[in-house]
């Protein structure tokens, strides 16, 4: 399986997946930390992929998503965006609606 197919499979196989620098226990940049905090604060079960450990994904994902920076959050196969957008989407209730969760 090539890198792009692997990325597409990761996105398809995980309801919520965050491609980030670091992981949920140890985010390695402020934007990734903000994204993790937003997801955890809203009790979202999510998978992470550390793009620092997977340079091939770090290189190829922006070509698939048309989003140049990290983190990148996908919910049900749809790109939400980076940390600022993730925060706004939680505030507006859009992510909760996508996940059929109650809005805090």
MARDOMI-945138 format. One record per atom (N, C-alpha, C, O): residue number from 1; residue in three letters; z negated, x, y. Coordinates in Angstrom, 3 decimals, padded with zeros to 6 digits. Atoms other than C-alpha are relative to their C-alpha. Example, Ala and Ser with C-alpha at 12.3 -4.5 7.8 and 13.67 -1.06 7.14 Angstrom:
<pts>
+-----+------+----------+----------+----------+
: pos : code :       pz :       px :       py :
+-----+------+----------+----------+----------+
:   1 :  Ala :  000.000 :  000.890 : -001.190 :
:   1 :  Ala : -007.800 :  012.300 : -004.500 :
:   1 :  Ala :  000.000 :  000.900 :  001.200 :
:   1 :  Ala : -000.665 :  001.936 :  001.181 :
:   2 :  Ser :  000.060 : -000.820 : -001.190 :
:   2 :  Ser : -007.140 :  013.670 : -001.060 :
:   2 :  Ser : -000.730 : -000.770 :  001.090 :
:   2 :  Ser : -000.899 : -000.261 :  002.198 :
+-----+------+----------+----------+----------+
</pts>
This chain:
<pts>
+-----+------+----------+----------+----------+
: pos : code :       pz :       px :       py :
+-----+------+----------+----------+----------+
:   1 :  Unk :  000.000 :  000.856 : -001.170 :
:   1 :  Unk :  000.000 :  000.000 :  000.000 :
:   1 :  Unk :  000.000 :  000.904 :  001.235 :
:   1 :  Unk : -000.794 :  001.841 :  001.327 :
:   2 :  Unk : -000.026 : -000.826 : -001.209 :
:   2 :  Unk :  000.921 :  001.442 :  003.390 :
:   2 :  Unk : -001.114 : -000.433 :  000.961 :
:   2 :  Unk : -001.774 : -001.448 :  000.737 :
:   3 :  Unk :  001.122 :  000.221 : -000.927 :
:   3 :  Unk : -001.514 :  001.553 :  006.332 :
:   3 :  Unk :  000.089 : -001.378 :  000.651 :
:   3 :  Unk : -000.912 : -002.090 :  000.723 :
:   4 :  Unk : -000.117 :  001.303 : -000.665 :
:   4 :  Unk : -000.128 : -001.511 :  008.121 :
:   4 :  Unk : -000.287 : -001.146 : -000.962 :
:   4 :  Unk : -000.933 : -002.123 : -000.583 :
:   5 :  Unk :  000.312 :  001.034 :  000.993 :
:   5 :  Unk : -000.257 : -003.584 :  004.929 :
:   5 :  Unk : -001.495 : -000.048 : -000.292 :
:   5 :  Unk : -002.059 : -001.129 : -000.465 :
:   6 :  Unk :  001.438 : -000.068 :  000.219 :
:   6 :  Unk : -003.832 : -002.405 :  004.361 :
:   6 :  Unk : -000.756 : -000.682 :  001.148 :
:   6 :  Unk : -001.706 : -001.427 :  000.907 :
:   7 :  Unk :  000.633 :  000.632 : -001.166 :
:   7 :  Unk : -004.806 : -003.468 :  007.910 :
:   7 :  Unk :  000.170 : -001.514 : -000.066 :
:   7 :  Unk : -000.784 : -002.263 :  000.143 :
:   8 :  Unk : -000.262 :  001.447 :  000.082 :
:   8 :  Unk : -003.169 : -006.866 :  007.475 :
:   8 :  Unk : -000.843 : -000.644 : -001.097 :
:   8 :  Unk : -001.326 : -001.764 : -000.935 :
:   9 :  Unk :  000.837 :  000.520 :  001.090 :
:   9 :  Unk : -005.025 : -007.324 :  004.177 :
:   9 :  Unk : -001.464 : -000.074 :  000.425 :
:   9 :  Unk : -002.143 : -001.056 :  000.125 :
:  10 :  Unk :  001.374 :  000.027 : -000.503 :
:  10 :  Unk : -008.355 : -006.407 :  005.795 :
:  10 :  Unk : -000.220 : -001.208 :  000.913 :
:  10 :  Unk : -001.231 : -001.902 :  000.809 :
:  11 :  Unk :  000.102 :  001.127 : -000.942 :
:  11 :  Unk : -007.720 : -008.979 :  008.540 :
:  11 :  Unk :  000.039 : -001.319 : -000.757 :
:  11 :  Unk : -000.726 : -002.234 : -000.451 :
:  12 :  Unk : -000.133 :  001.246 :  000.760 :
:  12 :  Unk : -006.665 : -011.649 :  006.040 :
:  12 :  Unk : -001.204 : -000.263 : -000.905 :
:  12 :  Unk : -001.596 : -001.414 : -001.103 :
:  13 :  Unk :  001.089 :  000.151 :  000.977 :
:  13 :  Unk : -009.541 : -011.001 :  003.613 :
:  13 :  Unk : -001.383 : -000.201 :  000.626 :
:  13 :  Unk : -002.338 : -000.523 : -000.080 :
:  14 :  Unk :  001.303 :  000.109 : -000.660 :
:  14 :  Unk : -012.341 : -011.124 :  006.213 :
:  14 :  Unk :  000.069 : -001.031 :  001.114 :
:  14 :  Unk :  000.885 : -000.922 :  002.029 :
:  15 :  Unk : -000.007 :  001.055 : -001.012 :
:  15 :  Unk : -013.133 : -014.214 :  008.249 :
:  15 :  Unk : -000.234 :  000.583 :  001.390 :
:  15 :  Unk :  000.425 :  000.188 :  002.353 :
:  16 :  Unk :  000.297 : -000.669 : -001.274 :
:  16 :  Unk : -014.601 : -012.024 :  011.017 :
:  16 :  Unk : -000.043 :  001.495 : -000.278 :
:  16 :  Unk : -000.845 :  001.961 : -001.087 :
:  17 :  Unk : -000.037 : -001.447 :  000.193 :
:  17 :  Unk : -013.741 : -008.336 :  011.219 :
:  17 :  Unk :  000.114 :  000.687 :  001.358 :
:  17 :  Unk :  000.913 :  000.304 :  002.213 :
:  18 :  Unk :  000.039 : -000.762 : -001.244 :
:  18 :  Unk : -014.488 : -005.868 :  013.982 :
:  18 :  Unk :  000.419 :  001.434 : -000.300 :
:  18 :  Unk : -000.261 :  002.154 : -001.032 :
:  19 :  Unk : -000.440 : -001.389 :  000.062 :
:  19 :  Unk : -012.507 : -002.646 :  014.193 :
:  19 :  Unk : -000.641 :  000.694 :  001.194 :
:  19 :  Unk : -000.397 :  000.327 :  002.343 :
:  20 :  Unk :  000.844 : -000.554 : -001.050 :
:  20 :  Unk : -014.809 : -000.399 :  016.154 :
:  20 :  Unk : -000.233 :  001.486 : -000.203 :
:  20 :  Unk :  000.154 :  002.063 : -001.219 :
:  21 :  Unk :  000.445 : -001.388 :  000.109 :
:  21 :  Unk : -016.120 :  003.074 :  016.818 :
:  21 :  Unk : -001.441 : -000.043 : -000.485 :
:  21 :  Unk : -002.343 : -000.478 :  000.231 :
:  22 :  Unk :  001.307 :  000.080 :  000.621 :
:  22 :  Unk : -019.067 :  003.413 :  014.480 :
:  22 :  Unk : -000.058 : -001.195 : -000.938 :
:  22 :  Unk :  000.969 : -001.678 : -001.416 :
:  23 :  Unk :  000.194 :  001.184 :  000.842 :
:  23 :  Unk : -020.541 :  000.562 :  012.442 :
:  23 :  Unk : -001.104 : -000.854 :  000.612 :
:  23 :  Unk : -001.669 : -000.498 :  001.646 :
:  24 :  Unk :  000.969 :  000.897 : -000.632 :
:  24 :  Unk : -022.921 : -002.326 :  013.042 :
:  24 :  Unk : -001.386 :  000.620 :  000.123 :
:  24 :  Unk : -002.136 :  000.266 :  001.032 :
:  25 :  Unk :  001.300 : -000.642 : -000.097 :
:  25 :  Unk : -025.961 : -000.148 :  012.369 :
:  25 :  Unk : -000.015 :  001.089 :  001.082 :
:  25 :  Unk : -001.023 :  001.281 :  001.761 :
:  26 :  Unk : -000.069 : -001.108 : -000.970 :
:  26 :  Unk : -024.797 :  002.748 :  014.574 :
:  26 :  Unk :  001.336 : -000.047 :  000.753 :
:  26 :  Unk :  002.249 :  000.715 :  000.436 :
:  27 :  Unk : -001.211 : -000.010 : -000.826 :
:  27 :  Unk : -022.130 :  001.821 :  017.147 :
:  27 :  Unk :  000.094 :  001.337 :  000.741 :
:  27 :  Unk : -000.915 :  001.878 :  001.193 :
:  28 :  Unk : -000.154 : -001.311 : -000.601 :
:  28 :  Unk : -020.661 :  004.993 :  018.606 :
:  28 :  Unk :  000.693 : -000.027 :  001.351 :
:  28 :  Unk :  001.198 :  000.997 :  001.812 :
:  29 :  Unk : -000.408 :  000.080 : -001.405 :
:  29 :  Unk : -019.533 :  003.730 :  021.998 :
:  29 :  Unk : -000.610 : -001.274 :  000.576 :
:  29 :  Unk : -000.949 : -002.200 : -000.161 :
:  30 :  Unk :  000.641 :  001.132 : -000.659 :
:  30 :  Unk : -020.916 :  001.289 :  024.536 :
:  30 :  Unk :  000.720 : -001.314 : -000.222 :
:  30 :  Unk :  000.079 : -002.350 : -000.398 :
:  31 :  Unk : -000.761 :  001.237 :  000.188 :
:  31 :  Unk : -018.105 : -001.235 :  024.132 :
:  31 :  Unk : -000.174 : -000.543 : -001.411 :
:  31 :  Unk : -000.299 : -001.752 : -001.606 :
:  32 :  Unk :  000.244 :  000.437 :  001.377 :
:  32 :  Unk : -018.530 : -001.324 :  020.364 :
:  32 :  Unk : -001.413 : -000.555 : -000.141 :
:  32 :  Unk : -001.621 : -001.548 : -000.838 :
:  33 :  Unk :  001.386 :  000.487 :  000.033 :
:  33 :  Unk : -022.291 : -001.741 :  020.839 :
:  33 :  Unk : -000.099 : -001.398 :  000.600 :
:  33 :  Unk : -000.802 : -002.253 :  000.062 :
:  34 :  Unk :  000.013 :  001.330 : -000.621 :
:  34 :  Unk : -021.707 : -004.708 :  023.171 :
:  34 :  Unk :  000.596 : -001.046 : -000.935 :
:  34 :  Unk :  000.075 : -002.156 : -001.047 :
:  35 :  Unk : -000.642 :  000.936 :  000.925 :
:  35 :  Unk : -019.376 : -006.333 :  020.639 :
:  35 :  Unk : -000.932 : -000.337 : -001.159 :
:  35 :  Unk : -001.089 : -001.503 : -001.518 :
:  36 :  Unk :  000.938 :  000.211 :  001.110 :
:  36 :  Unk : -021.860 : -005.858 :  017.789 :
:  36 :  Unk : -001.162 : -000.874 :  000.455 :
:  36 :  Unk : -001.551 : -001.804 : -000.250 :
:  37 :  Unk :  001.123 :  000.783 : -000.514 :
:  37 :  Unk : -024.701 : -007.223 :  019.930 :
:  37 :  Unk :  000.390 : -001.465 :  000.150 :
:  37 :  Unk : -000.370 : -002.353 : -000.236 :
:  38 :  Unk : -000.452 :  001.387 : -000.179 :
:  38 :  Unk : -022.682 : -010.333 :  020.815 :
:  38 :  Unk :  000.120 : -000.727 : -001.330 :
:  38 :  Unk : -000.295 : -001.879 : -001.451 :
:  39 :  Unk : -000.157 :  000.630 :  001.313 :
:  39 :  Unk : -021.846 : -011.027 :  017.185 :
:  39 :  Unk : -001.360 : -000.244 : -000.655 :
:  39 :  Unk : -001.601 : -001.315 : -001.212 :
:  40 :  Unk :  001.322 :  000.148 :  000.627 :
:  40 :  Unk : -025.404 : -010.437 :  015.969 :
:  40 :  Unk : -000.844 : -001.038 :  000.737 :
:  40 :  Unk : -001.554 : -001.825 :  000.109 :
:  41 :  Unk :  000.760 :  000.965 : -000.792 :
:  41 :  Unk : -026.931 : -012.442 :  018.812 :
:  41 :  Unk :  000.400 : -001.437 : -000.347 :
:  41 :  Unk : -000.409 : -002.358 : -000.239 :
:  42 :  Unk : -000.504 :  001.322 :  000.346 :
:  42 :  Unk : -024.774 : -015.379 :  017.703 :
:  42 :  Unk :  000.005 : -000.252 : -001.506 :
:  42 :  Unk :  000.650 : -001.183 : -001.990 :
:  43 :  Unk :  000.175 :  000.169 :  001.449 :
:  43 :  Unk : -025.678 : -014.950 :  014.010 :
:  43 :  Unk :  001.320 : -000.103 : -000.761 :
:  43 :  Unk :  001.462 : -000.915 : -001.676 :
:  44 :  Unk : -001.291 : -000.009 :  000.673 :
:  44 :  Unk : -022.108 : -014.211 :  012.967 :
:  44 :  Unk : -000.015 :  001.059 : -001.103 :
:  44 :  Unk : -000.394 :  002.208 : -000.877 :
:  45 :  Unk : -000.149 : -000.935 :  001.112 :
:  45 :  Unk : -021.561 : -012.623 :  009.572 :
:  45 :  Unk :  001.357 :  000.677 :  000.187 :
:  45 :  Unk :  002.382 : -000.001 :  000.256 :
:  46 :  Unk : -001.254 : -000.690 : -000.265 :
:  46 :  Unk : -018.938 : -009.931 :  010.105 :
:  46 :  Unk :  000.068 :  001.331 : -000.720 :
:  46 :  Unk : -000.949 :  001.927 : -001.076 :
:  47 :  Unk : -000.298 : -001.285 :  000.618 :
:  47 :  Unk : -017.354 : -006.871 :  008.566 :
:  47 :  Unk :  000.433 :  000.960 :  001.092 :
:  47 :  Unk :  001.054 :  000.550 :  002.072 :
:  48 :  Unk : -000.466 : -001.004 : -000.959 :
:  48 :  Unk : -016.777 : -003.638 :  010.456 :
:  48 :  Unk :  000.848 :  001.049 : -000.710 :
:  48 :  Unk :  000.678 :  001.327 : -001.897 :
:  49 :  Unk : -000.783 : -001.145 :  000.444 :
:  49 :  Unk : -014.230 : -000.875 :  010.077 :
:  49 :  Unk : -000.170 :  001.068 :  001.069 :
:  49 :  Unk :  000.136 :  000.846 :  002.240 :
:  50 :  Unk :  000.226 : -001.104 : -000.924 :
:  50 :  Unk : -015.117 :  002.458 :  011.656 :
:  50 :  Unk :  001.313 :  000.771 :  000.170 :
:  50 :  Unk :  001.729 :  001.511 : -000.722 :
:  51 :  Unk : -001.295 : -000.647 : -000.227 :
:  51 :  Unk : -011.866 :  003.691 :  013.206 :
:  51 :  Unk : -000.140 :  001.501 :  000.227 :
:  51 :  Unk :  000.852 :  002.227 :  000.162 :
:  52 :  Unk :  000.207 : -001.446 : -000.129 :
:  52 :  Unk : -013.422 :  007.111 :  013.825 :
:  52 :  Unk :  000.111 :  000.683 : -001.364 :
:  52 :  Unk :  000.511 :  001.843 : -001.456 :
:  53 :  Unk : -000.106 : -000.528 :  001.360 :
:  53 :  Unk : -013.560 :  007.592 :  010.049 :
:  53 :  Unk :  001.356 : -000.282 : -000.626 :
:  53 :  Unk :  001.694 :  000.280 : -001.668 :
:  54 :  Unk : -001.312 :  000.388 :  000.531 :
:  54 :  Unk : -010.124 :  006.059 :  009.524 :
:  54 :  Unk :  001.055 :  000.154 :  001.096 :
:  54 :  Unk :  001.514 : -000.834 :  001.669 :
:  55 :  Unk : -000.947 : -000.238 : -001.100 :
:  55 :  Unk : -007.738 :  007.710 :  012.008 :
:  55 :  Unk :  001.351 : -000.688 : -000.197 :
:  55 :  Unk :  002.039 : -000.995 :  000.777 :
:  56 :  Unk : -001.272 :  000.686 :  000.235 :
:  56 :  Unk : -004.736 :  006.093 :  010.327 :
:  56 :  Unk : -000.069 : -001.451 :  000.477 :
:  56 :  Unk :  000.917 : -001.981 :  000.988 :
:  57 :  Unk :  000.172 :  001.368 : -000.505 :
:  57 :  Unk : -006.128 :  002.635 :  011.147 :
:  57 :  Unk : -000.091 :  000.031 :  001.518 :
:  57 :  Unk :  000.473 : -000.830 :  002.194 :
:  58 :  Unk :  000.116 : -000.137 : -001.460 :
:  58 :  Unk : -007.036 :  003.780 :  014.658 :
:  58 :  Unk :  001.378 :  000.147 :  000.648 :
:  58 :  Unk :  001.607 : -000.345 :  001.753 :
:  59 :  Unk : -001.344 : -000.214 : -000.522 :
:  59 :  Unk : -003.414 :  004.813 :  015.143 :
:  59 :  Unk :  000.894 : -001.232 : -000.182 :
:  59 :  Unk :  001.665 : -001.572 :  000.715 :
:  60 :  Unk : -000.938 :  001.073 :  000.338 :
:  60 :  Unk : -001.679 :  001.849 :  013.490 :
:  60 :  Unk : -000.414 : -001.386 :  000.506 :
:  60 :  Unk :  000.454 : -002.196 :  000.831 :
:  61 :  Unk :  000.430 :  001.345 : -000.391 :
:  61 :  Unk : -003.819 : -001.173 :  014.460 :
:  61 :  Unk :  000.540 : -000.415 :  001.368 :
:  61 :  Unk :  000.996 : -001.550 :  001.501 :
:  62 :  Unk : -000.559 :  000.429 : -001.286 :
:  62 :  Unk : -002.747 : -001.159 :  018.138 :
:  62 :  Unk :  001.480 : -000.395 : -000.071 :
:  62 :  Unk :  001.942 : -001.194 :  000.743 :
:  63 :  Unk : -001.402 :  000.377 :  000.170 :
:  63 :  Unk :  000.869 : -001.388 :  016.950 :
:  63 :  Unk :  000.126 : -001.407 : -000.567 :
:  63 :  Unk :  001.071 : -002.128 : -000.243 :
:  64 :  Unk : -000.004 :  001.331 :  000.602 :
:  64 :  Unk :  000.055 : -004.516 :  014.942 :
:  64 :  Unk : -000.529 : -001.040 :  000.985 :
:  64 :  Unk :  000.045 : -002.119 :  001.133 :
:  65 :  Unk :  000.704 :  000.979 : -000.838 :
:  65 :  Unk : -002.269 : -006.200 :  017.430 :
:  65 :  Unk :  000.528 : -000.082 :  001.431 :
:  65 :  Unk :  000.274 : -001.061 :  002.133 :
:  66 :  Unk : -000.407 : -000.094 : -001.409 :
:  66 :  Unk : -000.604 : -005.164 :  020.703 :
:  66 :  Unk : -001.207 :  000.106 :  000.917 :
:  66 :  Unk : -001.165 : -000.343 :  002.062 :
:  67 :  Unk :  001.235 : -000.211 : -000.764 :
:  67 :  Unk : -004.110 : -004.260 :  021.886 :
:  67 :  Unk : -000.313 :  001.491 : -000.090 :
:  67 :  Unk : -000.539 :  001.996 : -001.190 :
:  68 :  Unk :  000.055 : -001.463 :  000.066 :
:  68 :  Unk : -004.497 : -000.589 :  022.848 :
:  68 :  Unk : -001.371 :  000.626 : -000.230 :
:  68 :  Unk : -001.454 :  001.794 : -000.609 :
:  69 :  Unk :  001.333 : -000.601 :  000.012 :
:  69 :  Unk : -008.275 : -000.109 :  022.827 :
:  69 :  Unk : -000.869 : -000.584 : -001.111 :
:  69 :  Unk : -000.507 : -001.565 : -001.761 :
:  70 :  Unk :  000.993 :  000.463 :  000.973 :
:  70 :  Unk : -011.283 : -000.530 :  020.549 :
:  70 :  Unk : -001.300 : -000.257 :  000.727 :
:  70 :  Unk : -001.621 :  000.428 :  001.699 :
:  71 :  Unk : -000.122 :  000.757 :  001.234 :
:  71 :  Unk : -013.213 : -002.527 :  019.577 :
:  71 :  Unk :  001.087 : -001.069 :  000.082 :
:  71 :  Unk :  001.570 : -001.430 :  001.156 :
:  72 :  Unk : -000.911 :  001.133 :  000.135 :
:  72 :  Unk : -010.856 : -005.217 :  018.339 :
:  72 :  Unk : -000.622 : -000.962 : -001.001 :
:  72 :  Unk : -000.904 : -000.603 : -002.145 :
:  73 :  Unk :  000.592 :  001.024 :  000.862 :
:  73 :  Unk : -012.277 : -008.438 :  016.934 :
:  73 :  Unk :  001.074 : -000.986 : -000.440 :
:  73 :  Unk :  001.861 : -001.480 :  000.368 :
:  74 :  Unk : -000.876 :  001.025 :  000.561 :
:  74 :  Unk : -010.315 : -010.722 :  014.626 :
:  74 :  Unk : -000.877 : -001.066 : -000.634 :
:  74 :  Unk : -001.803 : -000.757 : -001.383 :
:  75 :  Unk :  000.700 :  001.131 :  000.593 :
:  75 :  Unk : -011.591 : -014.185 :  013.707 :
:  75 :  Unk :  001.059 : -000.871 : -000.667 :
:  75 :  Unk :  001.990 : -001.350 : -000.020 :
:  76 :  Unk : -000.945 :  000.786 :  000.800 :
:  76 :  Unk : -009.749 : -016.038 :  010.939 :
:  76 :  Unk :  001.431 :  000.470 :  000.231 :
:  76 :  Unk :  002.345 : -000.342 :  000.373 :
:  77 :  Unk : -001.323 : -000.582 : -000.124 :
:  77 :  Unk : -006.810 : -013.674 :  011.332 :
:  77 :  Unk :  000.546 :  000.096 :  001.407 :
:  77 :  Unk :  001.627 :  000.645 :  001.621 :
:  78 :  Unk : -000.468 :  000.025 : -001.386 :
:  78 :  Unk : -006.535 : -014.132 :  015.088 :
:  78 :  Unk : -000.730 :  001.053 :  000.836 :
:  78 :  Unk : -001.958 :  001.136 :  000.808 :
:  79 :  Unk :  000.607 : -000.977 : -000.896 :
:  79 :  Unk : -007.109 : -011.302 :  017.560 :
:  79 :  Unk : -000.705 : -000.718 :  001.136 :
:  79 :  Unk : -000.107 : -001.542 :  001.829 :
:  80 :  Unk :  000.762 :  000.529 : -001.125 :
:  80 :  Unk : -009.854 : -012.231 :  020.010 :
:  80 :  Unk :  000.120 :  000.963 :  001.169 :
:  80 :  Unk :  000.404 :  000.541 :  002.290 :
:  81 :  Unk : -000.112 : -001.011 : -001.048 :
:  81 :  Unk : -009.837 : -008.961 :  021.980 :
:  81 :  Unk : -001.121 :  001.010 : -000.094 :
:  81 :  Unk : -001.731 :  001.192 : -001.147 :
:  82 :  Unk :  001.033 : -001.012 : -000.092 :
:  82 :  Unk : -012.254 : -006.276 :  023.110 :
:  82 :  Unk : -001.330 : -000.578 :  000.425 :
:  82 :  Unk : -001.501 : -001.797 :  000.448 :
:  83 :  Unk :  001.383 :  000.431 : -000.227 :
:  83 :  Unk : -015.915 : -006.421 :  024.099 :
:  83 :  Unk : -000.147 : -000.999 :  001.145 :
:  83 :  Unk : -000.882 : -001.977 :  001.006 :
:  84 :  Unk :  000.124 :  000.943 : -001.121 :
:  84 :  Unk : -015.510 : -008.147 :  027.487 :
:  84 :  Unk :  000.500 : -001.386 : -000.388 :
:  84 :  Unk : -000.118 : -002.394 : -000.048 :
:  85 :  Unk : -000.557 :  001.290 :  000.420 :
:  85 :  Unk : -013.341 : -010.867 :  025.972 :
:  85 :  Unk : -000.893 : -000.647 : -001.053 :
:  85 :  Unk : -001.083 : -001.863 : -001.044 :
:  86 :  Unk :  000.905 :  000.535 :  001.018 :
:  86 :  Unk : -015.686 : -011.244 :  022.998 :
:  86 :  Unk : -001.181 : -000.697 :  000.673 :
:  86 :  Unk : -001.539 : -001.814 :  000.298 :
:  87 :  Unk :  001.141 :  000.582 : -000.716 :
:  87 :  Unk : -018.604 : -011.875 :  025.368 :
:  87 :  Unk :  000.403 : -001.311 :  000.669 :
:  87 :  Unk : -000.312 : -002.308 :  000.569 :
:  88 :  Unk : -000.469 :  001.213 : -000.679 :
:  88 :  Unk : -016.591 : -014.396 :  027.397 :
:  88 :  Unk :  000.296 : -001.125 : -000.990 :
:  88 :  Unk : -000.006 : -002.289 : -000.723 :
:  89 :  Unk : -000.334 :  001.016 :  001.005 :
:  89 :  Unk : -015.375 : -016.190 :  024.272 :
:  89 :  Unk : -001.259 : -000.603 : -000.621 :
:  89 :  Unk : -001.262 : -001.780 : -000.982 :
:  90 :  Unk :  001.267 :  000.569 :  000.462 :
:  90 :  Unk : -018.961 : -016.581 :  023.063 :
:  90 :  Unk : -000.593 : -000.902 :  001.076 :
:  90 :  Unk : -001.064 : -001.998 :  000.775 :
:  91 :  Unk :  000.553 :  000.816 : -001.089 :
:  91 :  Unk : -020.086 : -017.842 :  026.492 :
:  91 :  Unk :  000.710 : -001.339 :  000.101 :
:  91 :  Unk :  000.077 : -002.358 :  000.378 :
:  92 :  Unk : -000.773 :  001.242 : -000.107 :
:  92 :  Unk : -017.295 : -020.432 :  026.479 :
:  92 :  Unk : -000.121 : -000.866 : -001.259 :
:  92 :  Unk :  000.241 : -002.043 : -001.246 :
:  93 :  Unk :  000.146 :  000.746 :  001.250 :
:  93 :  Unk : -018.069 : -021.457 :  022.890 :
:  93 :  Unk :  001.234 :  000.041 : -000.887 :
:  93 :  Unk :  001.249 : -000.592 : -001.943 :
:  94 :  Unk : -001.241 : -000.013 :  000.784 :
:  94 :  Unk : -014.571 : -020.682 :  021.617 :
:  94 :  Unk : -000.169 :  000.619 : -001.380 :
:  94 :  Unk :  000.354 :  000.089 : -002.360 :
:  95 :  Unk :  000.175 : -000.630 :  001.312 :
:  95 :  Unk : -015.637 : -018.322 :  018.832 :
:  95 :  Unk : -000.838 : -000.894 : -000.906 :
:  95 :  Unk : -000.540 : -001.031 : -002.093 :
:  96 :  Unk :  000.825 :  000.896 :  000.797 :
:  96 :  Unk : -018.343 : -020.720 :  017.681 :
:  96 :  Unk :  000.842 : -001.154 : -000.548 :
:  96 :  Unk :  000.679 : -001.553 : -001.701 :
:  97 :  Unk : -000.865 :  001.091 :  000.462 :
:  97 :  Unk : -015.732 : -023.502 :  017.505 :
:  97 :  Unk :  000.909 :  000.480 : -001.127 :
:  97 :  Unk :  001.117 : -000.237 : -002.106 :
:  98 :  Unk : -000.867 : -000.542 :  001.051 :
:  98 :  Unk : -013.413 : -021.269 :  015.461 :
:  98 :  Unk : -000.765 :  000.131 : -001.314 :
:  98 :  Unk : -000.201 : -000.063 : -002.391 :
:  99 :  Unk :  000.825 : -000.198 :  001.197 :
:  99 :  Unk : -016.288 : -020.611 :  013.046 :
:  99 :  Unk : -000.774 : -001.259 : -000.402 :
:  99 :  Unk : -001.568 : -001.236 : -001.342 :
: 100 :  Unk :  000.705 :  001.254 :  000.265 :
: 100 :  Unk : -017.525 : -024.222 :  013.104 :
: 100 :  Unk : -001.515 :  000.191 :  000.043 :
: 100 :  Unk : -002.238 : -000.295 : -000.827 :
: 101 :  Unk :  001.440 : -000.243 : -000.170 :
: 101 :  Unk : -020.951 : -023.073 :  014.344 :
: 101 :  Unk : -000.488 : -000.747 :  001.234 :
: 101 :  Unk :  000.278 : -001.074 :  002.141 :
: 102 :  Unk :  000.611 :  000.587 : -001.185 :
: 102 :  Unk : -023.345 : -024.663 :  016.760 :
: 102 :  Unk : -000.009 :  001.014 :  001.122 :
: 102 :  Unk : -000.184 :  002.211 :  000.893 :
: 103 :  Unk :  000.015 : -000.854 : -001.170 :
: 103 :  Unk : -023.178 : -023.283 :  020.274 :
: 103 :  Unk : -001.427 :  000.158 :  000.466 :
: 103 :  Unk : -002.159 : -000.822 :  000.603 :
: 104 :  Unk :  001.355 : -000.273 : -000.479 :
: 104 :  Unk : -026.363 : -021.590 :  021.468 :
: 104 :  Unk : -000.153 : -000.474 :  001.423 :
: 104 :  Unk : -001.227 : -000.334 :  002.008 :
+-----+------+----------+----------+----------+
</pts>
